[in-house]
Amino acid sequence: TNIVDNMRDQITTDSPTVDWRPKTKSDDNLVLRANMIHWADDRMTYIRNWAEVDIFDQWRHDLLLRGAAAGKVLIDPSSLPKKGDDIEEWAAEMASEERFVVRPIDPMSVFPAPGGVRPLPYILEEQTRMVGDILAKYEKFTDPAGRKLRDAGDIKKSEDVTRLVNWLEYWSEEHYIIEVDGETIIDAPNPYGFVPYI
């Protein structure tokens, strides 16, 4: 990893830039382009200054070490306005909060649709997680592996919250699906309308 770290230091990502290309060059689209680039620059500055991990630094490390880099961009649902909220009050309250959750993802756990088509038609992400985290967050999860352990008489292992389970996440423009140990716990329309990976 010393070789990777030394090479990583030679790659400059101090000033990443965003370019947004409209389909036509009308005056309205050029104004929109300028606004989108300004907005994206603000987001990148916030991400670099306040995220737990500098995603740009992690990307260059992964790119050299693994030959690929990946990240996921989601919206924090707790930051969205609730029904009946005054939008102006909500916007003022959220002015100092970041609504986007941006995380580097191990590129070895992400499987994009083959063929290099853009935008990606779908992507799969596979992870290993602890069963306790899944049980705490997803009421629909029945822990089939734990049930088998209980049926086999291994009560202690079935109740071990640090037991590992297989997490499979599927995103397409239309669908958002999560399976844990083969059990579907989410099968819903994609709330974004696009695949939220970079």
N, C-alpha and C positions, 0 to 999 in steps of 0.2 A: 504493500500500500504506500510505501514511501515514494516509489516512482510515480504512482497516481497522484499523490498529494503534491509532489514537485511539479508535475505537468499541469495540475489543476491551477496552481498559482500563476501559471503563464497565460491562462485564459481569462480575459477581462470580461466581467459581467457587471461592473460597477454601474453602468448606465444602459441597462436594457431599454430597447425602444419598442413601440407598438406602431404598426401601420395597419390602417383599415381602408380597404379599397372598395368604393361604391361601384355598383354595376354601370352607372352612367355618370358623366361629369357635369350634371346640371348644377346651377348655383346652389340649390337647396341641398343637394348631395355633398357638395364641397364644404358647405357649412356644417352639415352633419358629420362629415369625416373629421373636421377640425375638433368638433365637440367630443366625438368618440375617442380620438387620440388623447385629448386633454384629460378626459375621464379615466382612461386606461392608465395614463401616466400617474395620476393621483392614486389609483388602486395599487400600482406596483410600488410606489413610494411607501404607502401604508404597510403593505405586505412585508417589505424588507425591514421596516423599522419596528413592527409590532408582532410579527409572527414568531411562534416558538422556534421554528427552524427557518433559516433563510432559504426559501425554495429555489432561488436562482443559484445559490452556492451549492445546494444539494444536487441540483440538476447537472451542473458541470462535473461534480464528483462522480455521479452515477454514469454520466456519459462516457467518462474515461474508464471507470472501473468495470462497467457492465456493457458498454457499447450502446446504451439507450438511456433515456430519461423520461419520467412520467410524473404528472401531477393531476390532482383532482380539484375542481373548483365547484363548491356548493354554496347555497344560501342558507344561513342560519335561520331555521324556521321561527325561532323565538324573537327574531328581530323584525318580523313582518307585522304590518298593522292588523289588529283584530277587527272583526265586524263591529261597526259602530264607532270606531276610533275617529277622532278628529285628525284628518290627514296632516294639517299644518302643525298641530301640536306633536304628532308622532314624528314628523320630519325634523322638528326642532330637537326633540329628545334624542333622536338617532344620529344627529349630526356628528357626534363624537364617537359613535360606535361603528364597528366594521360589520357589515352584513354578510360579507363573503368569507367562507372558510376555505382556505387554500392550503393543500397539503402535498408534500412530495410523496410519491408512491414508489415502492420498489418496482423497477421496470420488469423484474423477473416474475412478478405476480400479475402482470397485466397482459391480456391477450387481445390485441385489436383484430378487427376483421381482416382477413388476408387480402392482398391486392393493392394496398396503399391508396385506396379511394378516399378522397376528401370531399365533404366531411365524412368522418367515420360512420358507417352504417350501424355498427354496434361495437361494444367492447365487453370483455369478461374480466373480472378481477377476482382472484382467488387468494384467500388469506387463511391463516390459522389463528383462531381466537379462543379466549377462555369462555367456557360455558356459562359461568356466573355473570359475565357481562351481557351475554345474549338474553339470559333469563330475566335480568333486571330491566332490560330495555324493551323487549318484545314479548308481550303477553301471549301472542299466538304460538310461540315456540313451545313444543311439548317435550323436547329433548329425547328423541327416539333412542339414541345410544345409551342414555342414562336409564331409560325404561328397560332396555335389554340387560343392562348390568344388574338392575334390581331383580329382574326375572331370573337371572342366573345366580342370585344370592349375594352379589358383591355390593352390599348397601353402602359401605364406606366409599368406594370409588364412584358409585352413582351420585353421591351427594357432594363430591369434591368439586368446588366451584372453580378450581384452577385446571380442571380437565379440559383438554384441547378439543375443539370441534372445527370442522371444515366449513368455511364461509365462501360462498360463491355469489358474486354480484353481477348482474347483467343489465346493461344500459343500451337502449337504442333510442331513436327519436321518438318512438311511440311508447316504449315499455321500460319499466323499472322493476326488476325482479331480484329478490334475495332468497337463496336457499342455504339452510344450515344443516349439515349432515343429511342432505337429500330432502329435507322438509322445507316447503315453500312458506316463508313467513311474510313476504311482501310480493304482491303481484298487482301492480298499479300502473296507471298511465304515467309517463315521464312528466314531472311537473315543469321541467324546463323546456322541453321540446327539442333538445339537442343532447348530444353525448358530452357530459361535463368533464372530459379529460383533455389534457394537453400533452 
